[in-house]
Amino acid sequence: MLTSTRSRVHELTIASLVIDGWVVITIPLRQIGFVAFVVATSAAVFVACGDDDAPRSIASTVADDDATSSSAATPTTVFEDLDMTDDDFVNINAMTKVKGYFIDNRLGHLDEAIAVAENPDGGTFPVGTIIQLVPQEAMVKRSPGWNPATNDWEFFFLDVTADGTTIATRGAEDTVNRFGGNCASCHAAAEPQYDFICEDDHGCEPLPIGDDVIASIQAADPRPMP
Ligand code: HEC
């Protein structure tokens, strides 16, 4: 079954398309695009849409409403993303150690992430990469375009105990470390080919602690090993 009905609500035109008992409502938001909803039954929607217009074909509705739209079935692009929660963080010693830091990727791109980390010419880390130098700080690669100013890195300051992890602060450009230093500003100083990774010699201001202190903080991660 393929029918449609329409009504004017606050300058939006609602067209409902009934296919085999499912109702797909597309709302052409002028200048913006289409937002589509799917609801399970048709009766309530026909009531909600009113009966001021007789049902018409979807083709003529689209043609009337927006002559520039070619189809109501606008394709949707889905980006991968990694939105971390407390329990997603683990003891850093359960991650893969590369150079002086620990790396993981929760979206299946670990090999690619390690290859970038080990490449002397640098590169861009894949979405879903988690990098930690110490248990209390992490940077996580979000979806493309999440925050261009930080190359889509989200920075975290974490509380870690034997019970696990609590995210203390998170964000792109505002997160600071225990010394009050802004993560993004420091890491943005890395030469561009290194994608915000500082290491010892990528151009960042050095940390106020030496490699020996970093090693003992790494070894003292209080969280249980999985
Ligand atoms: C004073 C500048 C500075 C600040 C502020 C800073 N970092 Fe770093 N970070 C560094 C340097 C330098 C290194 C490399 C240290 C080393 O390898 O010995 C580093 C290393 C790291 C690493 C390992 C990968 C790498 O870049 O070498 C991560 C992950 C990291 N920092 C996250 C953070 C997070 C998260 C914050 C904020 C909570 C933060 N950093 C704040 C300078 C800074």
Residues whose N, C-alpha, C, O or C-beta is under 5 A from the ligand:
A	BS01	HEC	G100 Y101 I131 Q132 L133 E137 A138 M139 F155 F156 F157 T175 V176 N177 G181 N182 C183 C186 F196 I197 C198 E199 D200 C204 E205 P206 L207
